[in-house]
């Protein structure tokens, strides 16, 4: 039976505000160089106290399907359930529904998977705001400030404007040419997803702990080719997330790492892989390119800090 080329899974828990924007950035009205029949979006409401409106989901296109799951601290089981229901020949995962996409992500994934059939296609991550949100929330950055910030650029008309109002996430701090700790929007062929067994549901920490880092690491280790989408990424909206929206002094990273160590028997380290770079560089992303080049040069000279999680 013929399959759709791609199924995109995106998970929400109590994110009605963020969902409206994220779903728009996943729609064929926003994504460039794709048609609605090229992909489906499986919208997972993971036990929200205020469930996502089915009409909101359906309003973004016929290929948007709403799946409701019971509430659990970790989204791993919800993602795996959606993957079993997916019709795509490849599986893409946005484990955090608070993350808006740039306009070339879906087309880039489809192209990367077509060019390199045994590949992992990955993106970098940004936080909306002047700093990573673990820091900016201490300076008063909140949903009201973020709404104003998003209104200051025409992101609906040109999604690459998001680069102007965002900061690289800690896991992507080195930019495009340095190892990253995780990708918050990645895609693999269905055969790879099944070989890897999806997300490891033994990660039970709030928000999944290191489950996304673990999957990215395992997918990197098995992939024939790592494809990094140049000029694309995801942009995190502030919403009170278990890891993204707490101060560093209260961040659960140590507990998350202990869980990873217990399951994997070794400390977590960002995977080091040569990547194929695919995409085009919008003008708004040139500062990130300059930062990425400087970080890569510093690493070559031995002056760059090591990339962690």
N, C-alpha and C positions, 0 to 999 in steps of 0.2 A: 504494500500500500504506500503510495507516495506520501512523503512527509513535508511539512513546512521546513524551510531552511533553518529557522531559528525560533526557539522559545526563550523568552526573557522572563525570569522570575523576580518579582520585587515584593519585599515583605514590609508590612506596616503593623505597628502596634500603637494605638492611641496617637495617630499622626494625621488627623483630618486636615489640618492646615497645610502640612507639608505635602500630603498626598496629592492635593489638587495641582500643585506645581510640578511635582515629580512625574505624575502621570501625563501631564501636558508635554513634558520633555521626552517622554517615551512614545508619543503619538506620531503618526505619519505626517501630521500637519506641521510638526516641528522638526523631526528628524529629516535630514537631507539625503537625496539620492536613493530613497527606498520607497517601496509601495506597501500598502497595508497587507497585501498577500505575501509579503516577504517574511513576515514574522508575526508571532502572537505575544501577548503580554499576559502572564498569569499573575494576577494581583492577589496577594495573600494577606488577608486580615487575620492576624494571629491573636485572636481573642481580645480585641479592643473593648474597653468599657463602653465606648461610644462607637459602634460598628461603622465601618465605611459605608457610605451611601452607594447602593448598587447602581443608581442612576448616574452618579458621578463617574463610576468606572465605565459603564456602558457608553457614556457620552464621548469617550475618547476613541471609539471605533469598535467595529464588530469583532475584531480579533482580541479585544480585552476581555478576559474572563476573571470573575471574582471567585476566590476560594476562601472559605472561612474555616479556621482551625481553632482548637481549644487553646487557651492561654498557657504558655509555658515560659520559663525564664529564658531559655535558649530558642532561637529561631531555627535550629538545625532540622528538627523533625518536620517543621512546616515547609521548609525548602525542599526536603526530600519527597514529601507528599506531593508537592506541586510538580516536581520533576517526573514523578511516576505518571502524572496526568498530562504531561506535556506532549505535544504533537511534533515538536521540532527535531530535526536531524542533529542539531546542536543545542546545548543548554547554556544560557547566560544567567548569571546570578547577580542581583543587586540586593545584598543581604540586609541593607539598611535603607528603608524607604524614604528617609529624609534627604537622600542625595539626588539632586537634579543632574541631568546629563547635558553634555555639550551636543551640538546638532549632528555630528558625524560619527557618533559611537556605533549605532546599529549598522550603518553601511560599512564602517571600518571592520567590524566583527565579521560581517558576511564576506567581505573581500579577503580578510586574513584567513578565515577558515577555508575559503575556496582555493586560495593560493598555496596554503600549507595545511593539508588535510589532517595531519597529526599535530595540531598546534594548540597552544594556550594563547588566547588573545586577551590582553590586559590593558588597563587604564590606570593613570595616576589619580590621586585624590586631593581635593582642596577643601578648605573650610571657607564658607562665606564670612566676610568680616575682615578687620584689619590685622588680626592675629589668629593663631589656632584658637578654637573656641574655649579650650580649657583655660586659656589666659584671658581672652577678650570678655568672657562673662564676668570676670572680676572687675572690669572697667565699665560695667553697665550694659554690655552688649546683650540684648535679649530679642525676643520675637518682634517687639514693636520697632526696635532699632533696625532689625533685619528687614522688616517690611519696607521701611523707609529706604534702606540701602538698595533693595531690589527695585524699588520704584525710581531710583536715580539713574538706571540704565535701561535701555530697550532690549531686555533679554528675550522677550517674546518675539520681537522682530529679528534679532540676531543673537542667538544663544551664546556666541563666543564673547559677548559683552560680560558674561559671568567671570571671565578671567580678570577683568578690571577691578572686581570687588572681592577678590578671594585671596587666600593664602594657602600655600602647600601644606597638606596635613603632615603630621610628624612621620608617619610611615612612608611618605613620599618626599621627604625633605630634601633629598639629593637630586630630585628632578628626574628627567627622562633617561639619563645616562648612568645612573647609579642604581644599585640593587634597592628594591623596595620591600617593605615588610608584608604588605598585602595589597590586593586590588579590590576595590569596592564595586567594581563592575567588570566581570571577566566572563569569558566564554570558552567552552571546550566541546569537541564532538561528543555526541551521545555515547559512543563506544568508550571514550575516555572517562566520562562521568560514571558509567556503569562499572568500569574497571576499578576506579577509585572508590566506588561505593558511596558517592555523594558526600555530603557533609557528615562528619563523625558525630553521632548523636550522644556520644559519651561526654562531650563538652556541654555541661549543664549550667555553667555560670550565667549570670544575668547578661542579656545581650549576646550570649554565645561565647563570651570570653575570647579565647584565641582561635575559635573554630574557623573563622574566615582566613586568618593567617595560616592555620594548619592546612586548609584546603589549597590555598595558593602555593604553599611550599610543596605539597605533595604533587600538585598539578605541574609545577615547574620541573620537579624531579623526573616525571614520566614523559613530559611533552617532547616530541621530536623537535619542535621549534617554538620559541617564545616570541610572540609578536606583540610589540608595544605600540599602541596607537599614539602617534605623535600629533600634538595639537588638539587632543581630546581629553576629557576627564569627567569626574563627578564632583559635585559641589554640595557640601553638607549644610543643611539648614539647622539652626539651633532649635532644640526641642526637649532638652532635659535628658539626653541620652546617657546610658549607664557608664560609658567610657569617654565619649566625646564632649560631654557637657558637665564635667565635674572638675574642680581645681586639681592640679597635679598633687597637692598635699593630701587629697582624699581619693586619688585615682586607684582603681583596683588592679593595676597592672601586675603587682606582685602575686596576688591571689590567682589571677589569670595565668601567669607564668607557672605557678606551682601546679595548677591543673594540667597544663601542657606537659610539664616535666613528668608528672605521674603517668600520663597516657603514652608519651613518646620515649621516655627514658633518656632524654637529652635536652639541654637548654634550647630554646628557640633562637634561630638565627635567620636573617633574611637570606633567601636563596640567591646564589650568584650564578647568573646565566648570561651568556651573550644573547642579545635580542636582535631581531629584525624590526626595523622601524618603518611603520606604515602610516601614511596620512599626509596631510598638508598643514602648513603652519599659518593660522590666522594672525593678523597683525596684533591682536590683543594678547596673544600668547608669546610674543617676542621676549618680554622680560623673563618669562619662565625658561625660554631657550637660553638666554644669556646666563641665568642662574645655573641651569643644568650643565652648561659648558664649563663654567667656572668650578662647579663642584667636581666634575669629572677630571679637570686638570689638577685640582688640588689633591684628588685621590691618587692620580698618577705620580704626583710629586711627593706623596706621603704626608700631606698636611691636612687631609680631610678627616673629620670624625667618622667613626664607623657607623654604618647604618643599622639601626635596631628595629624594634617593632613599633 
